[in-house]
Amino acid sequence: MGHHVFKYTAGPWNIHTGADPFGPPVRDEVDFAEKVAKLKEIGYHGIQFHDDDVVSAEADVATTQKIAAQVKKILDEHGMIAEFVAPRLWEHPNTIDGGYTANDPAMRQYALDRSKRSIDIAHMIGTKNIVLWPAREGTYIREAKDPFTATQRCVDYINALLDYDKEIRIIGEMKPNEPMDHAYNPTSGHFIALAYKTIDPDRVGVNIESAHAILAGLDPSDEMAFALWHKKLWAVHLNDQNGLKFDEDKAFGSVNLRSAFNQVWVLDRYGYGANGEMVGFDVKALRTTTPEKRYQHLINSKRIFEHLLAVARSLDTATIESFRATRDYEGLELYIVEKLMGK
């Protein structure tokens, strides 16, 4: 039960230029080493990576080793760790029709090869965690792929990675839509079900992103509780989401404070972080943010998390159980809301 110290991570992409599908950058790019130094300064403990955040996907083996060593040196110099590496399978021309669910076997092989290389990179920078966001593993047109076959291909792909390296953990980050119209395995529950059919279920878990759960019409804290019960919640991407539209990656707790509170409460209550799991924030600065405030969303998310953690730890268990025992849920609701209001 809770009361351990949480450690925080973010990705280099969370400090970005403000470009969106409708407009160009509005802020300059920041050097990676500067991002690491600043994240350390504002109280973060680690960095999340895509494979090409470390080194270009086109780099040869020698160049990959050299540049990965430089990245590891920067992390070490700032006392930061690498939380995970995620193969970026959704931007390359070879993955237009998806990676491991593509109809073309050559494209499926590309996805597998790039993912194996991501595992090699993960070793070079000191992590055993591989996050899979199956961004284009789905369809725009439902009949475009056979869904029964696609499910088998998901398991075959995970098995190939588990077999390639006996130390890594595969961590699925599910999302129901965007960029695809419909994604395969749209929720964490789907991925956990698949996990049990792999060759090593103990090495397959999930990364739950608040916004992705909301986009699926689900409550993030319940999704987290489900994964925690399975002992498969190995990463989180905390953020917020204003309605059922595109993935907004808003600052954690900035839209729905009560939902954010319930996420913090369940994570703390059931020991998330006690085995080294990190609190990851996948939050992006607003396009309107001025360059000198480019880290404020990360400062805000951490501060809100810690405020909500203090609220969660101030709750009186006996009071809550009394409300539950008498079925006084209106009273319980007021108790929680007033706590969030600082009363």
N, C-alpha and C positions, 0 to 999 in steps of 0.2 A: 504494500500500500504506500503510495506516494512519498512525498517529502524528501526526494532526492533532488539533486541539482540538474536542471535541464541545460543542454548545450545546443547551440543554434547554428544553422547553416543557410547558405543561399548560393545561387548560381551566378556565374559571370553575366548571364543574360538578364539578370534582374537589375543590373546597372546598365542601362541601354540608351539608345539615341532618340527614342520617341517616335520612330517611324511606325506607320501602321498601313493597312492595305489601301488607305485613301490619301496618304501623304508621305513625303520624304522625311529624313531625320531632322530633328530640331535641336539636338545636342550633339556635341562631338563624342566620339568613342573614347573610352578611358583605357589606358594600358592595364593589362592583367595584373601586374605586380602592384599597381596603385590600388586596384580593386581589393586585392587580398589585404593590403596594409590597412585600408580604410575599414573593411569589414572587421578586421581584428580590433581596430580602434573603437568601433561602436559595439563591441561585445559579442561578436560571432566567433565560433570555434572551428568551422570547417567550410569547405567549398564543394558544391555539387558540380559535376562535369558531364557534358556530352563528349563523345570521343574526339570530335573536332574542336572542342574548346581546349583540348590539350595539344593536339597536333593535327594538321590537315589530313583528310582522309586519303589523299593521293601520295602522301610521303612514303618513301621506301623504309625498309626495316631500320637501317642505320640512322637515318634522319629521325625516325620515330623515337628510337631509343635516346638519341641526343636531346631532342626537344622535351621529351617526357622527363628526362633527368633534370632539365632546367626548371620545369614546372614544379617538380618535387622539391627542388632546392628552395624555390620561392616559398612554398608552403612551409617547409622546415624552418626557414629563417624567421617566419612570423608565428611559429608555433601553431600552425593550422593543419588540419587533416583533410584528406579527400574522402568525402562521404560515399560517393558512388560514381560510376561511369555509365552513361546511357548511350548506346549506339544510335546515332541520328540517321534513321532509315527513311525519313519522310521527305527530305529535300533533294535527294539525288535523282537524276533522270531515270536511273534503273528501277526506281521504286514508285513510278507513276501509278502502277496498278497494285501497289502494296509491296511489302517485302516478302515475308515468309508465307503469305497467302496469295501471292501473285499467281496468275495462271501460267506464266512463262517459267519453266524450270531454271533457266539461266538467271532470271531475276531472283528467284528463291535462293539460288546458290550465292548470288552477290550479297543478299541480306545475311546469310549464314556466315560467309567469309568476313564480312565487315564486323559482325557481332563477335566473332572469335578474335579478331584484331582488337576490338574494344576490351575484351577480357585481358589480352596481353598488356594493353595500355593501363588498365586498372592495376595490374600487378606492379607496373613500373612506378605508379604514383602512390601505391600503398593502400589499396582498398580491395576488398573481396566482394563488394556489392555491385551488381549489374542491374540497373533499372531499365525495364522495357516499357516504353510508351508506344502502344501499337497504333500510331497515328493514322496510317493509311491501310490498316488491316481491316477492311470493310468494303462497302460498295456505295457508289452513287445510284446505281441501278440494281435493284435487288437480284435480278436474274444473272448478273454479270459473273458471279462466282457460285460454286456449289457450297452451301453453308455447312453441310455435313463433312465434306472434304476439308473445308477451311478449319473446322474444329480440330481434325486430326493433324493438319499441318501445324497448328499452334503447338500441340503437344510434341510433335516430332522435332520442331525447332527448339523448344525448351530442353528436350532430352539431349539433343545434339550439343547444346551449350553445357549442360550438366556433365555430359560425358567428356567434353573437351578439357574441362578443368574441374578437379574433384574438390576444390576449396571454395569456389565462388558460390554466392547466393543470388538467385534470380528474383527480382522484386518487380512485380507487375504494377503499372500505374494506369488504371482503367479510366476510360472516358467514353460517353455514349455517342458523341457526334463531334464534328469539327476537328479536322478538315473533312472527314467523310460524312456523308449523309447519315449512314448507319454503320456503326462500328461492330465488329465481332467482339464478344465478351465485353459488353458495355459497362459492367459494374465489377467491383472487387469480388462480389460473391461468385460471379462467373469464373473469375480467374482462380479463386481459391478452389472451386470445384475442379478445374483443370489440374491444379497443383497435385491433387491426390491421385491423379492418373499418370503422373510422370514417374521416371525411374528413381527419383529421390525426392519425395514430397517434403522432407525436412529441410530442403534447401530452396524451397519455392515459397515466397510470401508476397506481400503487397505494400505499395506506397499509396496511401489514400490522400487525394487532393480534395480540399473542401469544395472548390468550385465544380469539380468533375462530378462529385456526388450530387450537388445541387442541380446540375444540368440533367442528371438522370431522374430528378424529382425525388431524391432521397435525402435523408437527414445525415449530414456528415458524422455526427457523434454516434449515431446508431451503427453506421457503417464501420466506424473505428472500433466500437464495442464488439461487433461481430468478428472482426479480424483479430482483436485482442483475445477473444474467447478461443479462437483457433490457434493462438500463439503465432500468428502470421503477420502482425503489424510491425514491419521492420523499418518503415520510413513514413513520414507525413509531409505533405505540401500544404501548409496552412495558408489560406488567403480568403477572399470573400468575393461574392458574386451578387450582382444586382439584377435578379430575374433570370428567366430562361432564354438567354440569347447566346452570344459568343462568350468564350472563356475570358473573363475580364482581368483576373489576377489582381484584384484590388487588395489594399492593405488589410491584413487580418483584423476582423472585428469592426471594420469600418462601415459595413452595411447592416449586419444583423448581430448585434452584440450578444444577444441571448444564445443564439446558435453557436457563436464563438466560445461563449462561456461553457456550454455543454461539451464542446470538443476538449477544452482545457481540463474540465472536471473529470471526464472519462479517461483521458490520458494519464492524469495524475493518480486517479483512484486505482487504476489497474496496472500501475508500475511501468508505463511506457518510459523508456529512457534508462531503466535500471540495468539493462544489459548492453548499454552503449548506443541505443537508438538515439538519433538526433532529431531535434525539432527544426524541420526545414520550412522556410518561407518561400513560396513561389509567387512573389508579388512584383509588379512592375510599376515604375514611376509613371504618373499620368503624363500625357503628351504636353500638358500645360505647365509641367514642372520646370522651373528655371535651373540652369546647370549647377548653380551652387547648392541647390537643394536635392541633388540627384540621389542621395542616400536616405532622404527623410522617410520614405515609405518603409524602408527596412528598419530604421530606428523606431518608427511608429508601431510596426507589427510586433516587434520584440517587446516594446513597452506595454502595449495592450495585452499581449500574452501574459506578461508578468503581473499586471494589475488583476487580470482575471484569475490567475493562479492564486493570488492572495485572497481573492473573494472565495474561490473554491475551498481553500484551506481554512477559511473563517467560518464555514458552515458548521452548524451544530448537528451532529448525526442523530442524536436523540430527538431533537426537534423535528427533523425530517421524517424519522420513523414514526413519530407520533402523528404527524399529518397523514402519513400513509396508512397507519393502523386504523385511523378514524375515517378514512376516505375523504379527508378534507383537502382535496386537491386545489380548491380555490385558495385556501389558506396557504398551501405550499407554494402556489404560484406567486402570491403576494410576497411571501418570505424571500423567494429567489429574486423577484424583480426589485424589491426594496434593497436587497443586498447589492444588486447591480447599480442601483441609484445612489449607493453610499449612505443609506439610512440605517 
